[in-house]
């Protein structure tokens, strides 16, 4: 089982792209470390896992709950659907 999975996830702050088409899976029973420079998107990634922020594009799966985030219309508006 993969407790956390990102599929084609991107995120923007205003016009600045922080995450770009991330495909990432965290395996259970393993320790995962997220390393990077300041401003590289580490906190943004963690906040998406916690549900504190919504990605601009893509699907975040946490413990087999699928959340799809769709851009509805500019400026960025989102609809959260639990499948």
N, C-alpha and C positions, 0 to 999 in steps of 0.2 A: 504494500500500500504506500502511496506517495501522499503524505499529509498536506503538502503545499505544492501547487503547480501554477506557473505563469505561462500563458499561451499568447504570443504576439502582443505583449503588453507594452504600451508607450504612455508617457506622461509628460505634460508640458506645464510650466509655470509661466503664464502670460505667453510670450512667443518663444521662450527658452525651453528647448527639449532636454529633459533630464534623463528619461529612459526611452530607448528606441528599439521597438520590436523585440522585447525580451522573451525568450523561451527558456524556462528554468524550472527544474524539479528538485525539491528537497526530499531526500530519502529518509524513511524512518530508521531508527536505530543507528543513525550516524550524526555526528556533530558537523554542522555547517558554519563556516566563518565567512562573513561578508567584509571584504577589505576594499579600500579605495581612497582616492584623494578627497579632500574637502569639496563638496558640491557635486560629487559623482553619482548621487542617487541612492546611497545606502539607506538613509533614513526614510526616503520616499518608498523604497521597496518594503521596509519593515512596516511602515504605516499602512500600506496596502494589505499586508497579511493581517494586520489588526483591524482592518476595516475603517481606519480613521480617515483615509482619503480614497477617492475613486480614481482609477486610472483613466486617462483620456481615451485609450483604445485597448481592446483585448479582453481576455478572460482570466480571472483569478479563481483558482479552486483551492479551498481550505477545508481539510478533513472531509472530502468528497461532497461538499456543498459547492455547486457551481453558481457563480455570479457572473453574468455577462453585462458589460457596460456598453451601451450604444450611444453614440452621439446623435442627438435628435435634430438640432438646428443650431447655427451660430447665433450669438456667442455660445461657447461650450455649455450645453445643457445635457444632462444624462438621465437615463432611465435605468433603474436597477431591477433586474428580474432574477428571481430565484427559481431555478429549473428543478 
